Amino acid sequence: WLGWYMGEGLVVDALVLLFKRDYGDRRSTAMIYGVARSAFSYWAFYFLFAPAIWKVYYAPWYAWSEVGIACTGGLIGGAIGYDIAKKMRGAVI
């Protein structure tokens, strides 16, 4: 499973480089990173790992609907994560 998390990390790292070292310092980039990470991980599961490893084939409409739902969750999670990180950055220990 290490490759799974490395793949997600590579997607986000590539986007960080594409956005000129913006590590999610804006709400929009945090949401883009969340959507990209979710899209990659669900796409990899439904179209790569499930058929190749477990020999389970999902209907394309179902697999793409799951990827879409994951992207929606990544969008919401990116916005919430940005808000929480912004509050944590201003917190004093």
KAKA-V230743 format. One record per backbone hydrogen bond with DSSP energy under -0.5 kcal/mol. NH is the residue of the N-H (numbers start at 1). CO is the residue of the C=O. If there is no record, write none. Layout:
NH;CO, NH;CO
//
This chain:
5;1, 6;2, 7;3, 8;4, 9;5, 10;6, 11;7, 12;8, 13;9, 14;10, 15;11, 16;12, 17;13, 18;14, 19;15, 20;17, 21;16, 22;16, 23;21, 30;26, 31;27, 32;28, 33;29, 34;30, 35;31, 36;32, 37;33, 38;34, 39;35, 40;36, 41;37, 42;38, 43;39, 44;40, 45;41, 46;42, 47;43, 48;44, 49;44, 50;45, 52;48, 53;49, 54;49, 54;50, 55;50, 56;50, 57;55, 58;56, 63;59, 64;60, 65;61, 66;62, 67;63, 68;64, 69;65, 70;66, 71;67, 72;68, 73;69, 74;70, 75;71, 76;72, 77;73, 78;74, 79;75, 80;76, 81;77, 82;78, 83;79, 84;80, 85;81, 86;82, 87;83, 88;84, 89;85, 90;86, 91;88
//
